[in-house]
């Protein structure tokens, strides 16, 4: 999966428990999707290992 420098240096550093496979799964099969005004897309998905929902913004 292609990611940004920001993602690798900021997001994963702040949230080291996240796995890229979870993020990729949510982007490909989201429970909910929402397009923001500036064109970014929010994807929500449930991660069984964490027992919670996470949001991915692209």
Secondary structure as a PSIPRED ss2 file (coil, helix, strand):
# PSIPRED VFORMAT (PSIPRED V4.0)

   1 X C   1.000  0.000  0.000
   2 X C   1.000  0.000  0.000
   3 X C   1.000  0.000  0.000
   4 X C   1.000  0.000  0.000
   5 X H   0.000  1.000  0.000
   6 X H   0.000  1.000  0.000
   7 X H   0.000  1.000  0.000
   8 X H   0.000  1.000  0.000
   9 X H   0.000  1.000  0.000
  10 X H   0.000  1.000  0.000
  11 X H   0.000  1.000  0.000
  12 X H   0.000  1.000  0.000
  13 X H   0.000  1.000  0.000
  14 X H   0.000  1.000  0.000
  15 X C   1.000  0.000  0.000
  16 X C   1.000  0.000  0.000
  17 X C   1.000  0.000  0.000
  18 X C   1.000  0.000  0.000
  19 X C   1.000  0.000  0.000
  20 X H   0.000  1.000  0.000
  21 X H   0.000  1.000  0.000
  22 X H   0.000  1.000  0.000
  23 X H   0.000  1.000  0.000
  24 X H   0.000  1.000  0.000
  25 X H   0.000  1.000  0.000
  26 X H   0.000  1.000  0.000
  27 X H   0.000  1.000  0.000
  28 X H   0.000  1.000  0.000
  29 X C   1.000  0.000  0.000
  30 X C   1.000  0.000  0.000
  31 X C   1.000  0.000  0.000
  32 X E   0.000  0.000  1.000
  33 X E   0.000  0.000  1.000
  34 X E   0.000  0.000  1.000
  35 X E   0.000  0.000  1.000
  36 X C   1.000  0.000  0.000
  37 X C   1.000  0.000  0.000
  38 X C   1.000  0.000  0.000
  39 X C   1.000  0.000  0.000
  40 X C   1.000  0.000  0.000
  41 X E   0.000  0.000  1.000
  42 X E   0.000  0.000  1.000
  43 X E   0.000  0.000  1.000
  44 X E   0.000  0.000  1.000
  45 X E   0.000  0.000  1.000
  46 X E   0.000  0.000  1.000
  47 X E   0.000  0.000  1.000
  48 X C   1.000  0.000  0.000
  49 X C   1.000  0.000  0.000
  50 X C   1.000  0.000  0.000
  51 X C   1.000  0.000  0.000
  52 X E   0.000  0.000  1.000
  53 X E   0.000  0.000  1.000
  54 X E   0.000  0.000  1.000
  55 X E   0.000  0.000  1.000
  56 X E   0.000  0.000  1.000
  57 X E   0.000  0.000  1.000
  58 X C   1.000  0.000  0.000
